[in-house]
Amino acid sequence: MDQETIDGQLTPMNGRIAATLVRALDHSPEAVWRMLTDSVCLAQWLAPGMLEARRGGRVQLDFGNSGTPIDCKITACEPNRLLAYSWSAGDAPERPLEWRLEPEEGGTRLTLTLLLPDDELVPIACAGWDAHMEMLMAALEGISIHFPADRFRRARARFESIYPSRPSALGLASTPV
């Protein structure tokens, strides 16, 4: 079995945590952009709903029984380059996210940056996004996969081990992945 890599960076920022996840994809920025913005594609890797790909456009995603419905506005939209909105709804704390697409030889470097409240949900949020990025990579290949729960659990342990507000992040404990 191949060694699985679960990687990300967590950085304290003004009382919040900035989480960064990066993937090198063998697909053009246009193909990746379509997956991030087309309603049919979103349902393949994230959740059913719709996204109006323009600044001020609406994002509505429904995770059914597994999460809170998202209903927010797009704060930045540069086709095939940048998409930003808040991953929150109602009175929940703002959780801005930003997708950056950079062309690379033969593909795209996709960077997801989340700005999260500094609380015990940081590792869970990061693990969830890590799992959904795996689903995105599969969808780009035309493969439909269910939410990868085993990867989510391993990713959660990894992010708990590097969470800056935890003793483990200070080198007092470590959790191998």
N, CA, C and O atoms as a DFTB+ gen file, in Angstrom:
708 C
 N C O
     1  1       0.842      -1.193       0.000
     2  2       0.000       0.000       0.000
     3  2       0.880       1.247       0.000
     4  3       1.858       1.316       0.745
     5  1       0.540       2.227      -0.828
     6  2       1.317       3.451      -0.900
     7  2       1.190       4.252       0.389
     8  3       0.160       4.220       1.062
     9  1       2.266       4.976       0.718
    10  2       2.246       5.858       1.882
    11  2       1.319       7.038       1.576
    12  3       1.487       7.711       0.559
    13  1       0.382       7.281       2.418
    14  2      -0.562       8.375       2.250
    15  2       0.008       9.634       2.889
    16  3       0.537       9.591       4.000
    17  1      -0.101      10.747       2.187
    18  2       0.380      12.013       2.724
    19  2      -0.806      12.870       3.126
    20  3      -1.691      13.155       2.320
    21  1      -0.806      13.270       4.371
    22  2      -1.798      14.223       4.863
    23  2      -1.000      15.416       5.344
    24  3      -0.240      15.326       6.308
    25  1      -1.183      16.537       4.661
    26  2      -0.353      17.690       4.961
    27  2      -1.193      18.953       4.951
    28  3      -2.184      19.063       4.230
    29  1      -0.780      19.873       5.747
    30  2      -1.416      21.174       5.811
    31  2      -0.645      22.030       6.777
    32  3       0.200      21.540       7.526
    33  1      -0.935      23.296       6.757
    34  2      -0.252      24.230       7.647
    35  2      -1.297      24.986       8.451
    36  3      -2.287      25.467       7.900
    37  1      -1.073      25.090       9.758
    38  2      -1.939      25.871      10.644
    39  2      -1.109      26.995      11.235
    40  3      -0.034      26.764      11.789
    41  1      -1.624      28.228      11.112
    42  2      -0.891      29.397      11.571
    43  2      -1.816      30.294      12.393
    44  3      -2.878      30.684      11.909
    45  1      -1.425      30.634      13.645
    46  2      -2.226      31.593      14.413
    47  2      -2.235      32.947      13.704
    48  3      -1.209      33.394      13.191
    49  1      -3.408      33.599      13.681
    50  2      -3.531      34.878      13.003
    51  2      -4.634      35.715      13.661
    52  3      -5.820      35.479      13.433
    53  1      -4.238      36.681      14.466
    54  2      -5.191      37.615      15.091
    55  2      -6.322      36.896      15.816
    56  3      -7.493      37.221      15.617
    57  1      -5.981      35.919      16.656
    58  2      -6.985      35.207      17.429
    59  2      -7.730      34.135      16.653
    60  3      -8.671      33.532      17.170
    61  1      -7.319      33.897      15.428
    62  2      -7.925      32.857      14.599
    63  2      -6.822      31.925      14.115
    64  3      -5.644      32.143      14.399
    65  1      -7.203      30.904      13.396
    66  2      -6.243      29.975      12.815
    67  2      -6.403      29.998      11.294
    68  3      -7.496      29.775      10.774
    69  1      -5.309      30.267      10.593
    70  2      -5.296      30.163       9.138
    71  2      -4.817      28.750       8.798
    72  3      -3.718      28.351       9.185
    73  1      -5.631      28.015       8.088
    74  2      -5.294      26.658       7.656
    75  2      -5.094      26.673       6.149
    76  3      -5.909      27.227       5.412
    77  1      -4.005      26.059       5.694
    78  2      -3.694      26.022       4.274
    79  2      -3.495      24.576       3.832
    80  3      -2.694      23.842       4.412
    81  1      -4.229      24.180       2.805
    82  2      -4.128      22.848       2.202
    83  2      -3.810      23.037       0.723
    84  3      -4.437      23.865       0.061
    85  1      -2.856      22.291       0.198
    86  2      -2.416      22.453      -1.185
    87  2      -2.463      21.103      -1.899
    88  3      -2.138      20.069      -1.315
    89  1      -2.872      21.126      -3.165
    90  2      -2.860      19.926      -3.994
    91  2      -2.279      20.288      -5.363
    92  3      -2.578      21.347      -5.915
    93  1      -1.458      19.411      -5.894
    94  2      -0.986      19.512      -7.278
    95  2      -1.904      18.622      -8.104
    96  3      -1.984      17.415      -7.874
    97  1      -2.591      19.223      -9.063
    98  2      -3.593      18.503      -9.854
    99  2      -3.150      18.407     -11.313
   100  3      -2.586      19.356     -11.858
   101  1      -3.400      17.280     -11.932
   102  2      -3.042      17.058     -13.332
   103  2      -4.155      17.518     -14.268
   104  3      -4.458      16.854     -15.260
   105  1      -4.751      18.640     -13.949
   106  2      -5.854      19.182     -14.745
   107  2      -5.671      20.689     -14.879
   108  3      -5.056      21.329     -14.026
   109  1      -6.204      21.238     -15.941
   110  2      -6.070      22.676     -16.209
   111  2      -6.819      23.502     -15.169
   112  3      -7.750      23.007     -14.532
   113  1      -6.413      24.765     -14.994
   114  2      -7.176      25.650     -14.103
   115  2      -8.651      25.740     -14.508
   116  3      -9.522      25.862     -13.647
   117  1      -8.933      25.682     -15.811
   118  2     -10.327      25.756     -16.275
   119  2     -11.137      24.553     -15.790
   120  3     -12.290      24.703     -15.385
   121  1     -10.540      23.368     -15.832
   122  2     -11.244      22.165     -15.368
   123  2     -11.454      22.203     -13.859
   124  3     -12.513      21.815     -13.364
   125  1     -10.447      22.670     -13.130
   126  2     -10.562      22.769     -11.675
   127  2     -11.606      23.831     -11.323
   128  3     -12.435      23.616     -10.439
   129  1     -11.568      24.962     -12.005
   130  2     -12.539      26.043     -11.765
   131  2     -13.970      25.528     -11.942
   132  3     -14.855      25.832     -11.142
   133  1     -14.177      24.755     -12.986
   134  2     -15.514      24.189     -13.230
   135  2     -15.962      23.352     -12.039
   136  3     -17.119      23.436     -11.626
   137  1     -15.068      22.551     -11.485
   138  2     -15.412      21.727     -10.313
   139  2     -15.758      22.585      -9.102
   140  3     -16.607      22.210      -8.293
   141  1     -15.106      23.730      -8.976
   142  2     -15.341      24.616      -7.828
   143  2     -16.602      25.455      -7.964
   144  3     -17.134      25.937      -6.964
   145  1     -17.090      25.637      -9.196
   146  2     -18.171      26.608      -9.396
   147  2     -19.439      26.059     -10.041
   148  3     -20.506      26.651      -9.872
   149  1     -19.364      24.965     -10.762
   150  2     -20.530      24.407     -11.446
   151  2     -21.376      23.599     -10.460
   152  3     -20.853      22.728      -9.765
   153  1     -22.655      23.878     -10.397
   154  2     -23.541      23.217      -9.426
   155  2     -23.554      21.698      -9.560
   156  3     -23.572      20.994      -8.550
   157  1     -23.547      21.185     -10.777
   158  2     -23.527      19.734     -10.984
   159  2     -22.223      19.159     -10.432
   160  3     -22.227      18.124      -9.766
   161  1     -21.121      19.829     -10.710
   162  2     -19.817      19.353     -10.230
   163  2     -19.707      19.440      -8.708
   164  3     -19.174      18.527      -8.078
   165  1     -20.198      20.515      -8.114
   166  2     -20.134      20.665      -6.650
   167  2     -20.784      19.478      -5.947
   168  3     -20.288      19.007      -4.923
   169  1     -21.888      19.000      -6.497
   170  2     -22.590      17.871      -5.882
   171  2     -21.761      16.585      -5.941
   172  3     -21.988      15.669      -5.149
   173  1     -20.804      16.509      -6.871
   174  2     -19.980      15.312      -7.015
   175  2     -18.915      15.188      -5.932
   176  3     -18.479      14.079      -5.622
   177  1     -18.488      16.317      -5.347
   178  2     -17.380      16.241      -4.384
   179  2     -17.615      17.020      -3.095
   180  3     -16.902      16.803      -2.115
   181  1     -18.574      17.900      -3.069
   182  2     -18.784      18.729      -1.880
   183  2     -20.191      18.550      -1.327
   184  3     -20.380      17.869      -0.320
   185  1     -21.172      19.154      -1.974
   186  2     -22.563      19.048      -1.520
   187  2     -23.487      19.587      -2.609
   188  3     -23.069      20.404      -3.429
   189  1     -24.744      19.132      -2.621
   190  2     -25.702      19.705      -3.564
   191  2     -25.934      21.184      -3.247
   192  3     -25.899      21.606      -2.091
   193  1     -26.168      21.940      -4.292
   194  2     -26.448      23.354      -4.103
   195  2     -26.104      24.139      -5.343
   196  3     -26.070      23.604      -6.451
   197  1     -25.849      25.418      -5.139
   198  2     -25.525      26.284      -6.264
   199  2     -24.525      27.348      -5.847
   200  3     -24.413      27.707      -4.675
   201  1     -23.806      27.837      -6.842
   202  2     -22.819      28.882      -6.630
   203  2     -22.882      29.814      -7.833
   204  3     -22.734      29.372      -8.972
   205  1     -23.101      31.096      -7.586
   206  2     -23.101      32.107      -8.640
   207  2     -21.687      32.667      -8.718
   208  3     -21.287      33.469      -7.874
   209  1     -20.932      32.248      -9.726
   210  2     -19.509      32.573      -9.825
   211  2     -19.276      34.013     -10.264
   212  3     -18.876      34.284     -11.396
   213  1     -19.538      34.928      -9.331
   214  2     -19.272      36.360      -9.542
   215  2     -19.192      37.012      -8.170
   216  3     -19.800      36.535      -7.212
   217  1     -18.444      38.097      -8.079
   218  2     -18.356      38.824      -6.812
   219  2     -19.759      39.253      -6.396
   220  3     -20.490      39.842      -7.192
   221  1     -20.137      38.962      -5.153
   222  2     -21.471      39.255      -4.665
   223  2     -22.469      38.150      -4.948
   224  3     -23.601      38.196      -4.466
   225  1     -22.059      37.148      -5.733
   226  2     -22.930      36.020      -6.046
   227  2     -23.200      35.182      -4.805
   228  3     -22.472      35.265      -3.816
   229  1     -24.223      34.397      -4.866
   230  2     -24.647      33.598      -3.724
   231  2     -24.075      32.185      -3.776
   232  3     -23.924      31.595      -4.846
   233  1     -23.760      31.658      -2.596
   234  2     -23.346      30.264      -2.445
   235  2     -24.346      29.620      -1.497
   236  3     -24.518      30.070      -0.364
   237  1     -25.003      28.569      -1.964
   238  2     -25.935      27.808      -1.134
   239  2     -25.593      26.331      -1.291
   240  3     -25.677      25.779      -2.388
   241  1     -25.208      25.700      -0.190
   242  2     -24.870      24.278      -0.192
   243  2     -25.618      23.600       0.937
   244  3     -25.732      24.143       2.035
   245  1     -26.126      22.413       0.660
   246  2     -26.894      21.690       1.669
   247  2     -26.240      20.344       1.941
   248  3     -26.223      19.463       1.081
   249  1     -25.707      20.196       3.136
   250  2     -25.036      18.958       3.529
   251  2     -25.998      17.953       4.155
   252  3     -25.565      16.933       4.692
   253  1     -27.283      18.228       4.092
   254  2     -28.270      17.308       4.650
   255  2     -28.043      17.115       6.139
   256  3     -27.817      18.085       6.863
   257  1     -28.101      15.893       6.596
   258  2     -27.951      15.597       8.022
   259  2     -26.515      15.671       8.514
   260  3     -26.273      15.592       9.719
   261  1     -25.549      15.822       7.596
   262  2     -24.148      15.787       8.020
   263  2     -23.539      17.152       8.296
   264  3     -22.358      17.227       8.635
   265  1     -24.291      18.224       8.165
   266  2     -23.700      19.543       8.419
   267  2     -24.698      20.665       8.298
   268  3     -25.860      20.453       7.953
   269  1     -24.232      21.855       8.583
   270  2     -25.033      23.063       8.515
   271  2     -25.165      23.523       7.068
   272  3     -24.174      23.526       6.338
   273  1     -26.366      23.914       6.636
   274  2     -26.487      24.478       5.291
   275  2     -25.688      25.778       5.192
   276  3     -25.687      26.588       6.119
   277  1     -25.023      25.965       4.078
   278  2     -24.219      27.162       3.847
   279  2     -25.025      28.107       2.971
   280  3     -25.602      27.692       1.967
   281  1     -25.062      29.372       3.351
   282  2     -25.749      30.393       2.574
   283  2     -24.967      31.687       2.773
   284  3     -25.090      32.344       3.807
   285  1     -24.158      32.048       1.772
   286  2     -23.295      33.222       1.912
   287  2     -23.064      33.879       0.552
   288  3     -23.589      33.427      -0.466
   289  1     -22.283      34.937       0.551
   290  2     -21.954      35.680      -0.669
   291  2     -20.488      35.494      -1.030
   292  3     -19.633      35.340      -0.158
   293  1     -20.213      35.510      -2.322
   294  2     -18.844      35.434      -2.827
   295  2     -18.189      36.797      -2.638
   296  3     -18.740      37.828      -3.026
   297  1     -17.004      36.782      -2.035
   298  2     -16.289      38.031      -1.752
   299  2     -15.198      38.325      -2.780
   300  3     -14.768      39.472      -2.904
   301  1     -14.747      37.319      -3.514
   302  2     -13.760      37.517      -4.583
   303  2     -13.975      36.441      -5.636
   304  3     -14.211      35.276      -5.317
   305  1     -13.889      36.854      -6.902
   306  2     -14.094      35.896      -7.991
   307  2     -13.307      36.363      -9.215
   308  3     -13.658      37.351      -9.860
   309  1     -12.242      35.634      -9.516
   310  2     -11.450      35.851     -10.718
   311  2     -11.405      34.507     -11.437
   312  3     -10.636      33.630     -11.042
   313  1     -12.210      34.324     -12.481
   314  2     -12.312      33.014     -13.130
   315  2     -10.955      32.357     -13.392
   316  3     -10.012      32.976     -13.884
   317  1     -10.907      31.074     -13.037
   318  2      -9.727      30.222     -13.217
   319  2      -8.536      30.625     -12.353
   320  3      -7.434      30.113     -12.550
   321  1      -8.742      31.549     -11.384
   322  2      -7.633      32.012     -10.536
   323  2      -7.961      32.085      -9.056
   324  3      -7.170      31.634      -8.228
   325  1      -9.136      32.655      -8.700
   326  2      -9.435      32.952      -7.302
   327  2     -10.936      32.911      -7.046
   328  3     -11.732      33.453      -7.814
   329  1     -11.304      32.249      -5.939
   330  2     -12.693      32.206      -5.503
   331  2     -12.693      32.276      -3.986
   332  3     -12.015      31.487      -3.328
   333  1     -13.453      33.222      -3.422
   334  2     -13.494      33.373      -1.965
   335  2     -14.921      33.618      -1.502
   336  3     -15.685      34.355      -2.125
   337  1     -15.255      32.976      -0.389
   338  2     -16.548      33.173       0.262
   339  2     -16.419      32.722       1.707
   340  3     -15.374      32.207       2.105
   341  1     -17.459      32.909       2.488
   342  2     -17.425      32.482       3.880
   343  2     -18.088      31.130       4.012
   344  3     -19.151      30.891       3.439
   345  1     -17.466      30.253       4.763
   346  2     -17.983      28.915       4.990
   347  2     -18.828      28.943       6.259
   348  3     -18.498      28.289       7.248
   349  1     -19.907      29.697       6.225
   350  2     -20.743      29.818       7.416
   351  2     -22.158      30.182       6.996
   352  3     -22.438      30.464       5.830
   353  1     -23.028      30.164       7.978
   354  2     -24.427      30.510       7.721
   355  2     -25.032      31.065       8.999
   356  3     -24.574      30.770      10.103
   357  1     -26.059      31.867       8.830
   358  2     -26.782      32.396       9.979
   359  2     -25.882      33.189      10.914
   360  3     -25.100      34.034      10.478
   361  1     -26.005      32.903      12.213
   362  2     -25.242      33.634      13.227
   363  2     -23.903      32.980      13.556
   364  3     -23.222      33.418      14.483
   365  1     -23.515      31.950      12.825
   366  2     -22.246      31.261      13.085
   367  2     -21.083      32.222      12.822
   368  3     -21.203      33.138      12.008
   369  1     -19.960      32.010      13.511
   370  2     -18.790      32.865      13.256
   371  2     -18.358      32.775      11.790
   372  3     -18.461      31.722      11.161
   373  1     -17.879      33.888      11.268
   374  2     -17.389      33.900       9.896
   375  2     -16.208      32.945       9.770
   376  3     -15.307      32.942      10.609
   377  1     -16.221      32.141       8.723
   378  2     -15.129      31.223       8.420
   379  2     -14.766      31.394       6.948
   380  3     -15.091      30.542       6.121
   381  1     -14.089      32.502       6.621
   382  2     -13.755      32.751       5.215
   383  2     -12.880      31.644       4.644
   384  3     -12.047      31.065       5.340
   385  1     -13.086      31.366       3.369
   386  2     -12.208      30.440       2.663
   387  2     -11.848      31.041       1.319
   388  3     -12.584      31.847       0.748
   389  1     -10.687      30.620       0.834
   390  2     -10.190      31.131      -0.439
   391  2      -9.567      29.987      -1.225
   392  3      -8.720      29.258      -0.709
   393  1      -9.988      29.835      -2.468
   394  2      -9.399      28.883      -3.400
   395  2      -8.512      29.662      -4.350
   396  3      -8.978      30.611      -4.982
   397  1      -7.234      29.286      -4.471
   398  2      -6.316      29.884      -5.451
   399  2      -5.884      28.808      -6.432
   400  3      -5.489      27.711      -6.038
   401  1      -5.964      29.134      -7.705
   402  2      -5.566      28.218      -8.761
   403  2      -4.373      28.834      -9.488
   404  3      -4.455      29.951      -9.998
   405  1      -3.278      28.106      -9.529
   406  2      -2.089      28.581     -10.222
   407  2      -1.691      27.550     -11.268
   408  3      -1.485      26.380     -10.944
   409  1      -1.581      27.986     -12.534
   410  2      -1.169      27.024     -13.561
   411  2       0.248      26.527     -13.277
   412  3       1.137      27.298     -12.915
   413  1       0.430      25.231     -13.450
   414  2       1.744      24.606     -13.357
   415  2       1.904      23.754     -14.603
   416  3       0.918      23.424     -15.262
   417  1       3.111      23.405     -14.924
   418  2       3.329      22.578     -16.100
   419  2       2.476      21.313     -16.018
   420  3       2.665      20.481     -15.131
   421  1       1.546      21.182     -16.946
   422  2       0.702      19.998     -16.999
   423  2      -0.441      19.985     -16.007
   424  3      -1.083      18.948     -15.841
   425  1      -0.725      21.102     -15.336
   426  2      -1.820      21.067     -14.373
   427  2      -2.012      22.356     -13.602
   428  3      -1.756      23.452     -14.102
   429  1      -2.474      22.194     -12.360
   430  2      -2.837      23.326     -11.515
   431  2      -2.392      23.068     -10.088
   432  3      -2.532      21.962      -9.568
   433  1      -1.862      24.090      -9.474
   434  2      -1.598      24.056      -8.033
   435  2      -2.815      24.708      -7.381
   436  3      -3.081      25.893      -7.582
   437  1      -3.545      23.919      -6.602
   438  2      -4.764      24.385      -5.936
   439  2      -4.462      24.592      -4.456
   440  3      -4.041      23.666      -3.762
   441  1      -4.678      25.807      -3.986
   442  2      -4.446      26.137      -2.580
   443  2      -5.759      26.573      -1.953
   444  3      -6.421      27.493      -2.434
   445  1      -6.121      25.902      -0.880
   446  2      -7.295      26.272      -0.098
   447  2      -6.800      26.873       1.209
   448  3      -6.024      26.249       1.934
   449  1      -7.250      28.084       1.506
   450  2      -6.919      28.726       2.773
   451  2      -8.221      28.986       3.522
   452  3      -9.147      29.595       2.987
   453  1      -8.279      28.519       4.756
   454  2      -9.431      28.709       5.635
   455  2      -9.019      29.621       6.777
   456  3      -7.901      29.500       7.278
   457  1      -9.877      30.518       7.198
   458  2      -9.637      31.329       8.387
   459  2     -10.699      30.921       9.407
   460  3     -11.876      31.258       9.273
   461  1     -10.253      30.186      10.433
   462  2     -11.167      29.535      11.366
   463  2     -11.112      30.149      12.755
   464  3     -10.071      30.664      13.164
   465  1     -12.229      30.101      13.490
   466  2     -12.169      30.470      14.906
   467  2     -11.184      29.531      15.615
   468  3     -11.130      28.340      15.306
   469  1     -10.420      30.056      16.545
   470  2      -9.425      29.249      17.269
   471  2     -10.137      28.470      18.366
   472  3     -10.224      28.907      19.513
   473  1     -10.647      27.296      17.979
   474  2     -11.360      26.458      18.948
   475  2     -11.127      24.987      18.638
   476  3     -10.373      24.650      17.725
   477  1     -11.759      24.134      19.382
   478  2     -11.529      22.692      19.249
   479  2     -12.013      22.123      17.914
   480  3     -11.741      20.961      17.611
   481  1     -12.721      22.915      17.113
   482  2     -13.219      22.432      15.830
   483  2     -12.213      22.576      14.690
   484  3     -12.462      22.085      13.589
   485  1     -11.076      23.242      14.932
   486  2     -10.076      23.438      13.879
   487  2      -9.637      22.111      13.255
   488  3      -9.703      21.978      12.033
   489  1      -9.192      21.122      14.040
   490  2      -8.761      19.862      13.411
   491  2      -9.878      19.164      12.638
   492  3      -9.621      18.536      11.611
   493  1     -11.108      19.268      13.121
   494  2     -12.240      18.640      12.437
   495  2     -12.498      19.339      11.098
   496  3     -12.700      18.678      10.080
   497  1     -12.492      20.669      11.102
   498  2     -12.708      21.424       9.863
   499  2     -11.625      21.105       8.840
   500  3     -11.922      20.877       7.667
   501  1     -10.377      21.088       9.280
   502  2      -9.271      20.801       8.357
   503  2      -9.363      19.381       7.806
   504  3      -9.132      19.158       6.618
   505  1      -9.697      18.431       8.659
   506  2      -9.833      17.043       8.213
   507  2     -10.988      16.906       7.224
   508  3     -10.886      16.163       6.248
   509  1     -12.078      17.615       7.470
   510  2     -13.206      17.583       6.548
   511  2     -12.834      18.131       5.180
   512  3     -13.189      17.549       4.155
   513  1     -12.121      19.246       5.163
   514  2     -11.701      19.812       3.886
   515  2     -10.679      18.927       3.194
   516  3     -10.707      18.792       1.971
   517  1      -9.771      18.318       3.963
   518  2      -8.818      17.384       3.381
   519  2      -9.570      16.249       2.672
   520  3      -9.232      15.888       1.545
   521  1     -10.571      15.702       3.322
   522  2     -11.364      14.616       2.740
   523  2     -12.107      15.083       1.482
   524  3     -12.147      14.370       0.480
   525  1     -12.689      16.276       1.540
   526  2     -13.407      16.783       0.367
   527  2     -12.448      17.076      -0.784
   528  3     -12.825      16.933      -1.947
   529  1     -11.217      17.484      -0.481
   530  2     -10.248      17.686      -1.554
   531  2      -9.891      16.352      -2.215
   532  3      -9.634      16.309      -3.418
   533  1      -9.874      15.274      -1.445
   534  2      -9.673      13.948      -2.037
   535  2     -10.835      13.608      -2.961
   536  3     -10.633      13.038      -4.034
   537  1     -12.042      13.955      -2.551
   538  2     -13.217      13.715      -3.382
   539  2     -13.152      14.569      -4.656
   540  3     -13.538      14.111      -5.731
   541  1     -12.665      15.806      -4.533
   542  2     -12.492      16.678      -5.694
   543  2     -11.503      16.063      -6.672
   544  3     -11.753      16.046      -7.877
   545  1     -10.378      15.554      -6.166
   546  2      -9.377      14.940      -7.036
   547  2      -9.966      13.735      -7.777
   548  3      -9.694      13.542      -8.962
   549  1     -10.764      12.933      -7.087
   550  2     -11.405      11.787      -7.732
   551  2     -12.408      12.257      -8.788
   552  3     -12.455      11.707      -9.889
   553  1     -13.202      13.264      -8.458
   554  2     -14.199      13.778      -9.397
   555  2     -13.538      14.324     -10.664
   556  3     -14.077      14.175     -11.760
   557  1     -12.384      14.950     -10.517
   558  2     -11.653      15.437     -11.690
   559  2     -11.260      14.287     -12.619
   560  3     -11.118      14.478     -13.827
   561  1     -11.088      13.099     -12.051
   562  2     -10.742      11.912     -12.840
   563  2     -11.989      11.169     -13.332
   564  3     -11.882      10.130     -13.984
   565  1     -13.177      11.713     -13.013
   566  2     -14.417      11.069     -13.432
   567  2     -14.824       9.917     -12.535
   568  3     -15.627       9.072     -12.929
   569  1     -14.271       9.880     -11.325
   570  2     -14.557       8.810     -10.374
   571  2     -15.397       9.378      -9.237
   572  3     -15.073      10.426      -8.680
   573  1     -16.465       8.690      -8.900
   574  2     -17.315       9.104      -7.780
   575  2     -16.937       8.287      -6.551
   576  3     -16.959       7.057      -6.590
   577  1     -16.590       8.969      -5.458
   578  2     -16.278       8.265      -4.212
   579  2     -17.134       8.838      -3.089
   580  3     -17.522      10.006      -3.112
   581  1     -17.416       7.994      -2.113
   582  2     -18.106       8.456      -0.909
   583  2     -17.117       9.209      -0.037
   584  3     -15.905       9.115      -0.231
   585  1     -17.638       9.947       0.914
   586  2     -16.781      10.671       1.857
   587  2     -15.791       9.677       2.470
   588  3     -16.210       8.671       3.043
   589  1     -14.478       9.943       2.358
   590  2     -13.471       8.994       2.852
   591  2     -13.280       9.099       4.371
   592  3     -12.387       9.798       4.850
   593  1     -14.126       8.401       5.107
   594  2     -14.147       8.503       6.571
   595  2     -12.828       8.083       7.212
   596  3     -12.396       8.698       8.186
   597  1     -12.183       7.046       6.680
   598  2     -10.897       6.631       7.251
   599  2      -9.848       7.720       7.083
   600  3      -9.096       8.008       8.015
   601  1      -9.792       8.323       5.911
   602  2      -8.843       9.420       5.695
   603  2      -9.181      10.585       6.616
   604  3      -8.282      11.206       7.184
   605  1     -10.474      10.889       6.768
   606  2     -10.892      11.960       7.672
   607  2     -10.331      11.721       9.074
   608  3      -9.799      12.645       9.689
   609  1     -10.443      10.493       9.584
   610  2      -9.946      10.194      10.933
   611  2      -8.429      10.370      11.028
   612  3      -7.927      10.918      12.009
   613  1      -7.705       9.908      10.013
   614  2      -6.243      10.079      10.012
   615  2      -5.873      11.550       9.899
   616  3      -4.943      12.009      10.562
   617  1      -6.593      12.289       9.067
   618  2      -6.322      13.717       8.905
   619  2      -6.643      14.475      10.193
   620  3      -5.917      15.395      10.571
   621  1      -7.706      14.100      10.852
   622  2      -8.048      14.762      12.119
   623  2      -6.920      14.561      13.136
   624  3      -6.531      15.506      13.823
   625  1      -6.396      13.342      13.234
   626  2      -5.278      13.084      14.156
   627  2      -4.063      13.924      13.756
   628  3      -3.377      14.472      14.618
   629  1      -3.801      14.023      12.465
   630  2      -2.662      14.818      11.988
   631  2      -2.840      16.288      12.363
   632  3      -1.913      16.911      12.880
   633  1      -4.026      16.847      12.106
   634  2      -4.243      18.263      12.402
   635  2      -4.290      18.523      13.907
   636  3      -3.886      19.597      14.353
   637  1      -4.769      17.577      14.688
   638  2      -4.704      17.728      16.143
   639  2      -3.253      17.800      16.607
   640  3      -2.941      18.517      17.558
   641  1      -2.364      17.060      15.940
   642  2      -0.959      17.047      16.350
   643  2      -0.230      18.341      16.005
   644  3       0.794      18.646      16.616
   645  1      -0.735      19.112      15.036
   646  2      -0.058      20.364      14.672
   647  2      -0.868      21.609      15.034
   648  3      -0.474      22.725      14.694
   649  1      -1.985      21.427      15.713
   650  2      -2.845      22.545      16.102
   651  2      -2.084      23.436      17.082
   652  3      -1.727      22.979      18.168
   653  1      -1.825      24.704      16.725
   654  2      -0.972      25.570      17.544
   655  2      -1.481      25.840      18.963
   656  3      -0.687      26.198      19.832
   657  1      -2.756      25.683      19.215
   658  2      -3.285      25.951      20.556
   659  2      -3.228      24.724      21.454
   660  3      -3.693      24.773      22.593
   661  1      -2.663      23.618      20.960
   662  2      -2.594      22.372      21.708
   663  2      -1.172      22.140      22.210
   664  3      -0.224      22.569      21.554
   665  1      -0.993      21.475      23.351
   666  2       0.345      21.162      23.842
   667  2       1.168      20.357      22.842
   668  3       2.389      20.505      22.795
   669  1       0.519      19.503      22.037
   670  2       1.269      18.682      21.080
   671  2       2.006      19.542      20.067
   672  3       3.074      19.157      19.590
   673  1       1.452      20.704      19.732
   674  2       2.083      21.575      18.754
   675  2       3.339      22.229      19.308
   676  3       4.161      22.745      18.551
   677  1       3.486      22.207      20.610
   678  2       4.663      22.798      21.248
   679  2       5.770      21.777      21.445
   680  3       6.761      22.047      22.124
   681  1       5.601      20.601      20.848
   682  2       6.619      19.576      20.945
   683  2       6.504      18.731      22.213
   684  3       7.420      17.972      22.528
   685  1       5.392      18.852      22.946
   686  2       5.218      18.099      24.171
   687  2       4.667      16.706      23.902
   688  3       4.741      15.834      24.767
   689  1       4.125      16.491      22.733
   690  2       3.610      15.184      22.340
   691  2       3.585      15.136      20.830
   692  3       3.575      16.181      20.180
   693  1       3.574      13.960      20.265
   694  2       3.464      13.871      18.813
   695  2       2.580      12.687      18.449
   696  3       2.533      11.677      19.151
   697  1       1.889      12.844      17.344
   698  2       0.991      11.806      16.865
   699  2       1.401      11.449      15.453
   700  3       1.200      12.254      14.544
   701  1       1.978      10.253      15.229
   702  2       2.331       9.880      13.862
   703  2       1.081       9.615      13.036
   704  3       0.047       9.202      13.560
   705  1       1.196       9.855      11.755
   706  2       0.087       9.599      10.830
   707  2       0.387       8.323      10.084
   708  3      -0.406       7.898       9.244
